[in-house]
Amino acid sequence: QVHVVESGGDLVQAGETLRLSCAASGLTKEDYTIGWFRQAPGKEREAVSCISTKSGTTYSSNSVKGRFAIPKDKTKNRIFLQMNRLKPEDARRYYCAAADTLDGATLEAMCLMLGANLLARHYWGRGTQVTVSS
């Protein structure tokens, strides 16, 4: 059974840095897409950044590219989200999720499908809150 647990959320000031951690246990295959997603109350969930456990390639959405990234020094069972130059609009609940990578799918497509709950089998954590004061 797969379990996903996020940690690291905190209250920070605008411009500061935060590093979120995602621990995923029970992943037995070589090729998963694991990613970070965020959601504000009453808003749609947004894909932030994803990584392929097989290739190590990463994807980041345009809204965070250049500020947020998944560091390359990851293991299959733990990934991080490095968040730099945080803005008040980054204040959301951040979720980590994992899914079996579909054959032929690009990482961006997998990330977007995972965030939109369009995959048959996926695993989600309960989230960690990030608050950014201006």
Sine and cosine of phi, psi and omega as CSV:
sin_phi,cos_phi,sin_psi,cos_psi,sin_omega,cos_omega
0.00,0.00,0.68,-0.73,-0.04,-1.00
-1.00,-0.05,0.72,-0.69,0.10,-0.99
-0.80,-0.60,0.68,-0.73,-0.01,-1.00
-0.83,-0.56,0.79,-0.62,-0.03,-1.00
-0.72,-0.69,0.82,-0.58,0.04,-1.00
-0.99,-0.16,0.42,-0.91,0.10,-0.99
-0.40,-0.92,0.23,-0.97,0.09,-1.00
0.95,-0.32,-0.17,0.99,0.02,-1.00
-0.89,0.45,0.53,-0.85,-0.08,-1.00
-0.30,-0.95,0.10,-0.99,0.14,-0.99
-0.99,-0.11,0.85,-0.52,0.01,-1.00
-0.74,-0.67,0.21,-0.98,0.07,-1.00
-1.00,-0.06,0.42,-0.91,0.04,-1.00
-0.82,0.57,0.67,-0.74,0.00,-1.00
1.00,-0.08,-0.25,0.97,-0.03,-1.00
-0.99,0.10,0.04,-1.00,-0.10,-0.99
-0.89,-0.46,0.54,-0.84,0.05,-1.00
-0.58,-0.82,0.52,-0.86,0.01,-1.00
-0.79,-0.61,0.89,-0.45,0.04,-1.00
-1.00,-0.06,0.48,-0.88,0.00,-1.00
-0.83,-0.56,0.62,-0.79,0.04,-1.00
-0.78,-0.63,0.86,-0.51,0.06,-1.00
-0.95,-0.31,0.84,-0.54,-0.02,-1.00
-0.87,-0.50,0.90,-0.44,0.03,-1.00
-0.96,-0.29,0.43,-0.90,0.03,-1.00
1.00,0.03,0.14,0.99,0.04,-1.00
-1.00,0.09,0.90,-0.43,-0.13,-0.99
-0.95,-0.32,-0.24,0.97,-0.04,-1.00
-1.00,-0.06,0.15,-0.99,-0.02,-1.00
-0.99,0.11,-0.53,0.85,-0.23,-0.97
-0.88,-0.48,0.98,-0.18,0.10,-0.99
-0.84,-0.55,0.42,-0.91,0.26,-0.97
-0.97,-0.24,0.85,-0.52,0.02,-1.00
-0.85,-0.53,0.69,-0.72,-0.08,-1.00
-0.48,-0.88,0.10,-0.99,0.04,-1.00
-0.92,-0.39,0.66,-0.75,-0.02,-1.00
-0.69,-0.72,0.42,-0.91,0.01,-1.00
-0.66,-0.75,0.43,-0.90,-0.05,-1.00
-0.47,-0.88,0.73,-0.69,0.12,-0.99
-0.99,-0.17,0.42,-0.91,-0.01,-1.00
-0.82,0.57,0.79,-0.62,0.04,-1.00
0.98,0.19,0.05,1.00,-0.02,-1.00
-0.91,-0.40,0.31,-0.95,0.06,-1.00
-0.96,0.30,0.48,-0.88,0.06,-1.00
-0.95,0.32,0.61,-0.79,-0.06,-1.00
-0.86,-0.52,0.72,-0.69,0.10,-0.99
-0.96,0.27,0.74,-0.67,-0.04,-1.00
-0.97,-0.26,-0.86,0.52,-0.07,-1.00
-0.35,-0.94,0.60,-0.80,-0.01,-1.00
-0.69,-0.72,0.34,-0.94,0.03,-1.00
-0.66,-0.75,0.58,-0.82,0.11,-0.99
-1.00,-0.02,0.82,-0.58,-0.01,-1.00
-0.95,0.31,-0.37,0.93,-0.02,-1.00
-0.99,0.15,-0.75,0.66,-0.10,-1.00
-0.99,-0.12,-0.39,0.92,-0.06,-1.00
0.99,0.15,0.01,1.00,0.03,-1.00
-0.95,0.31,0.46,-0.89,-0.03,-1.00
-0.81,-0.59,0.37,-0.93,0.06,-1.00
-0.73,-0.69,0.66,-0.75,0.11,-0.99
-0.74,-0.68,0.61,-0.79,0.01,-1.00
-0.94,0.34,0.36,-0.93,-0.02,-1.00
-0.88,0.48,-0.50,0.86,-0.06,-1.00
-0.93,0.37,-0.34,0.94,-0.03,-1.00
-0.83,-0.56,-0.07,1.00,-0.06,-1.00
-0.86,0.52,0.73,-0.68,-0.05,-1.00
1.00,-0.03,-0.27,0.96,0.04,-1.00
-0.89,-0.45,-0.65,0.76,-0.02,-1.00
-0.93,-0.36,0.54,-0.84,0.07,-1.00
-0.33,-0.95,0.42,-0.91,0.14,-0.99
-1.00,-0.07,0.90,-0.43,-0.02,-1.00
-0.87,0.49,0.53,-0.85,-0.05,-1.00
-0.95,0.32,-0.35,0.94,-0.06,-1.00
-0.99,0.14,0.93,0.37,-0.04,-1.00
-0.89,-0.46,0.38,-0.92,0.23,-0.97
-0.95,-0.32,0.24,-0.97,-0.02,-1.00
-0.87,0.50,-0.49,0.87,-0.13,-0.99
-0.99,-0.14,-0.04,1.00,0.04,-1.00
-0.53,-0.85,0.80,-0.60,0.12,-0.99
-0.79,-0.62,0.30,-0.95,-0.02,-1.00
-0.82,-0.57,0.29,-0.96,0.18,-0.98
-0.82,-0.58,0.93,-0.36,0.05,-1.00
-1.00,0.06,0.88,-0.48,-0.08,-1.00
-0.90,-0.43,0.93,-0.37,-0.01,-1.00
-0.94,-0.35,0.42,-0.91,0.07,-1.00
0.76,0.65,0.81,0.59,-0.05,-1.00
-0.89,0.46,0.58,-0.82,0.01,-1.00
-0.89,-0.46,0.39,-0.92,0.05,-1.00
-0.83,0.56,-0.54,0.84,0.00,-1.00
-0.96,0.29,-0.12,0.99,0.10,-1.00
-0.99,0.13,-0.14,0.99,-0.01,-1.00
-0.92,0.39,0.95,-0.32,-0.01,-1.00
-0.43,-0.90,0.05,-1.00,0.23,-0.97
-1.00,-0.03,0.78,-0.63,-0.06,-1.00
-0.96,-0.27,0.76,-0.65,-0.04,-1.00
-0.88,-0.47,0.54,-0.84,0.13,-0.99
-0.94,-0.34,0.61,-0.79,0.00,-1.00
-0.56,-0.83,0.41,-0.91,0.01,-1.00
-0.69,-0.72,0.51,-0.86,0.04,-1.00
-0.47,-0.89,0.46,-0.89,0.13,-0.99
-0.89,0.46,0.74,-0.67,0.03,-1.00
-0.96,0.29,0.74,-0.67,0.03,-1.00
-0.99,0.16,0.65,-0.76,0.02,-1.00
-0.85,0.52,0.77,-0.64,0.08,-1.00
1.00,0.08,-0.18,0.98,-0.03,-1.00
-0.99,0.14,0.65,-0.76,0.08,-1.00
-0.96,0.29,0.31,-0.95,0.01,-1.00
-0.91,0.43,-0.64,0.77,0.02,-1.00
-0.88,0.48,-0.70,0.71,0.01,-1.00
-0.89,0.45,-0.69,0.73,0.03,-1.00
-0.87,0.49,-0.67,0.74,-0.02,-1.00
-0.89,0.45,-0.71,0.70,-0.03,-1.00
-0.93,0.37,-0.65,0.76,0.02,-1.00
-0.92,0.40,-0.64,0.77,0.03,-1.00
-0.89,0.46,-0.70,0.71,0.01,-1.00
-0.90,0.43,-0.50,0.87,-0.03,-1.00
-1.00,-0.06,0.14,0.99,0.00,-1.00
0.85,0.52,0.64,0.77,-0.02,-1.00
-0.99,-0.17,0.10,1.00,-0.03,-1.00
-0.97,-0.23,0.54,-0.84,-0.09,-1.00
-0.92,0.38,-0.60,0.80,-0.05,-1.00
-0.75,-0.67,0.86,-0.51,-0.02,-1.00
-0.46,-0.89,0.39,-0.92,-0.12,-0.99
-0.74,-0.67,0.77,-0.64,-0.09,-1.00
-0.83,-0.56,0.56,-0.83,0.19,-0.98
-1.00,0.03,-0.01,-1.00,-0.04,-1.00
-1.00,-0.01,-0.15,0.99,0.09,-1.00
0.99,-0.11,0.29,-0.96,0.08,-1.00
-0.64,-0.76,0.67,-0.74,-0.15,-0.99
-1.00,0.04,0.75,-0.66,0.11,-0.99
-0.91,-0.42,0.82,-0.57,0.03,-1.00
-0.86,-0.51,0.74,-0.67,-0.04,-1.00
-0.83,-0.56,0.87,-0.49,0.02,-1.00
-1.00,-0.06,0.57,-0.82,-0.03,-1.00
-1.00,0.00,0.00,0.00,0.00,0.00
